[in-house]
Amino acid sequence: MDRFRVPVVAMICAMCCGCAAQYRHVVFHDHDVAPSTHTVDIRGTSDATQLAIVADFRYVRLLLPADFVVQQFHFTDEDGGVDEKTEIQERRAFRIDVPLLTLWNLDDGGLAYPGALAHRHSIELWLSGETQLRKKADYWADVGLVYYATDGVGVRLFGGYTSVRYRATTSPPGQEFPRLFEGRANGFGGGIELTFTAGEHALDLVKWLIGVDRRYRERERRHHQ
């Protein structure tokens, strides 16, 4: 099998991947304390569009998303100093989706564990976690209600927690020097996601490759006996 390693890896990447498109809206209403003990009130919104490559192993989904984000923040410190910022960002991240429970199997009915349903057609409950691929990362944690149809479309309605880095400089009235605030803004939001060519094709392909490898090794062993 060694001589087939490169084409096999390429085939896995090509065949196991679906794609997903997502929209997320987040509202921030937070209160933070600077190292100098000054406080700042943080209000803002974030609107993000996400495109992602998906590898679905049935028990877990791995995604490599690209986020296009517009963030608007209004900062007010304890003495009335303000700062306003609008940021447009492009972010790379890594996400894991864990299907927890099949609330309804649309083929057979009833509750089930999604990992036990091959090629499922069901309504499910998922947990998701996402983080940026850098040291000081933004991150997200969601609970999602999912309609999942293998070889079709998956639809995920989700809501959860968001934490992003911020940096603000306020100028309070009567103060000679501005104040620098830097830390995390926390908020809650939700959105919708569509997955195209949904299904646990990555797992199916891995199982097929294991079977091919097993037959190859058995044939080689018989040949050398």
C-alpha positions in Angstrom: 0.0 0.0 0.0 3.0 2.3 0.5 3.2 3.2 -3.2 -0.4 4.3 -3.2 0.0 6.6 -0.2 0.0 9.9 -2.0 -3.0 9.2 -4.4 -4.9 7.6 -1.5 -4.5 10.8 0.7 -5.5 13.0 -2.2 -8.6 10.8 -2.8 -9.6 11.0 0.8 -9.3 14.8 0.8 -11.4 15.0 -2.4 -14.1 12.5 -1.6 -14.7 13.0 2.1 -15.2 16.7 2.1 -18.4 18.6 1.9 -18.8 22.3 2.3 -20.8 24.6 4.6 -22.0 28.2 4.5 -23.0 30.0 7.7 -24.4 33.3 8.9 -23.9 34.4 12.6 -25.1 37.5 14.5 -23.7 38.3 17.9 -24.7 41.0 20.4 -22.1 42.2 23.0 -23.1 43.8 26.2 -20.2 43.4 28.6 -18.3 45.2 31.4 -14.5 45.0 31.8 -11.9 46.3 34.1 -8.5 47.6 32.9 -5.3 46.9 34.7 -5.5 50.4 36.2 -8.9 49.4 37.8 -10.8 51.7 35.5 -14.0 50.2 34.1 -15.4 50.2 30.6 -18.8 49.4 29.3 -18.8 47.5 26.0 -21.7 47.3 23.6 -21.5 46.1 20.1 -22.6 43.7 17.4 -20.9 41.2 15.0 -22.1 39.9 11.7 -20.2 37.0 10.2 -20.4 35.0 7.0 -18.5 31.7 7.1 -17.5 29.3 4.4 -16.0 26.0 5.5 -14.6 22.6 4.3 -16.2 19.7 6.2 -15.0 16.2 6.9 -17.7 14.2 8.6 -16.7 11.0 10.5 -20.3 10.5 11.9 -19.2 10.7 15.5 -17.5 14.0 14.9 -17.3 16.7 12.2 -14.1 18.6 11.6 -14.2 21.9 9.8 -11.8 24.5 8.5 -13.8 27.7 8.2 -13.0 31.1 6.7 -14.9 33.9 8.5 -15.7 37.3 7.0 -16.7 39.5 9.9 -18.0 43.0 10.4 -17.8 44.2 14.1 -19.1 47.4 15.5 -18.2 48.4 19.1 -19.1 51.4 21.4 -16.9 51.8 24.5 -17.8 54.1 27.4 -15.5 54.3 30.5 -16.6 55.3 34.0 -15.8 59.0 33.5 -17.7 59.4 30.2 -14.8 58.8 27.8 -15.9 57.1 24.6 -14.5 55.2 21.7 -16.2 53.7 18.7 -14.8 51.2 16.3 -15.9 49.4 13.1 -13.7 46.5 12.1 -13.8 44.3 9.0 -11.9 41.1 9.5 -11.1 37.9 7.7 -10.4 35.0 10.1 -9.2 31.4 9.8 -10.4 29.0 12.4 -10.8 25.3 13.3 -14.2 23.9 14.4 -15.4 20.6 15.9 -19.1 19.5 15.8 -20.2 16.7 18.1 -23.6 15.1 17.4 -25.0 14.3 20.8 -28.5 13.0 20.3 -30.9 12.1 17.5 -34.2 13.7 18.6 -36.1 12.0 15.8 -35.1 9.5 13.2 -37.2 10.4 10.2 -36.9 6.9 8.7 -37.6 4.8 11.7 -38.8 7.2 14.4 -37.6 7.5 18.0 -34.5 8.7 19.9 -31.1 7.4 19.0 -27.3 8.1 19.2 -26.2 9.7 15.8 -23.0 7.7 15.8 -25.1 4.5 15.6 -27.1 5.6 12.5 -25.4 5.0 9.2 -26.4 7.4 6.5 -28.9 9.1 8.7 -32.0 11.2 8.0 -32.8 12.8 11.3 -33.3 15.8 13.5 -30.3 16.0 16.0 -28.8 18.0 18.8 -25.2 19.0 18.4 -22.5 20.8 20.4 -19.9 22.9 18.5 -16.7 24.6 19.4 -14.6 26.9 17.3 -11.3 28.7 17.8 -8.9 30.7 15.7 -5.5 29.3 14.8 -3.4 31.7 16.8 -2.2 32.4 20.3 -4.6 35.1 21.4 -7.7 33.6 19.7 -11.4 34.5 19.5 -13.6 31.5 20.2 -17.2 30.3 20.0 -19.3 27.6 21.7 -22.7 26.7 20.4 -25.7 24.4 20.8 -27.4 23.5 17.6 -30.7 21.9 16.4 -29.8 20.1 13.1 -31.8 18.6 10.3 -29.4 16.1 8.6 -30.0 14.2 5.4 -27.1 12.1 4.2 -26.2 12.7 0.5 -28.3 15.8 0.8 -28.4 19.0 2.8 -27.8 19.6 6.5 -29.4 22.6 8.2 -28.2 23.8 11.6 -29.9 26.4 13.7 -27.6 27.4 16.5 -27.0 29.8 19.4 -24.3 30.2 21.9 -21.4 32.1 23.5 -18.7 34.3 21.8 -15.5 35.7 23.2 -13.4 38.1 21.1 -10.4 40.3 21.7 -10.8 44.1 21.8 -8.6 47.2 22.1 -10.1 50.6 22.9 -8.7 54.1 23.8 -11.0 56.5 25.5 -10.5 60.2 26.3 -12.5 61.2 29.4 -13.5 64.9 29.8 -10.9 66.8 31.8 -8.3 64.1 31.6 -4.9 64.9 30.0 -4.1 61.4 28.8 -6.2 58.8 27.1 -7.0 55.5 28.7 -6.2 52.2 27.0 -8.5 49.2 27.5 -7.5 45.8 26.2 -9.1 42.5 26.9 -12.1 40.3 26.0 -15.6 41.2 25.0 -18.2 38.4 25.6 -21.5 38.1 23.9 -24.3 35.8 22.8 -25.7 35.2 19.4 -27.0 32.7 16.9 -27.4 31.9 13.2 -28.0 29.4 10.5 -25.8 27.0 8.6 -26.2 24.9 5.4 -24.1 21.9 4.7 -24.0 20.6 1.1 -23.2 17.0 0.2 -23.9 16.1 3.9 -23.0 12.7 5.2 -20.4 10.6 6.9 -18.4 10.1 3.7 -15.0 10.5 5.4 -15.9 7.6 7.7 -17.2 5.4 4.8 -14.0 6.1 2.9 -11.7 5.2 5.8 -13.6 1.9 6.3 -13.2 1.1 2.6 -9.5 1.8 2.7 -9.1 -0.4 5.8 -10.8 -3.2 4.0 -8.6 -2.7 0.9 -5.5 -2.7 3.0 -6.6 -5.8 4.9 -7.2 -7.7 1.6 -3.8 -6.6 0.2 -1.9 -7.8 3.3 -3.7 -11.1 3.3 -2.9 -11.6 -0.4 0.8 -10.7 0.2 0.9 -13.1 3.1 -0.5 -16.0 1.1 1.9 -15.1 -1.8 4.9 -15.5 0.5 3.8 -18.7 2.2 
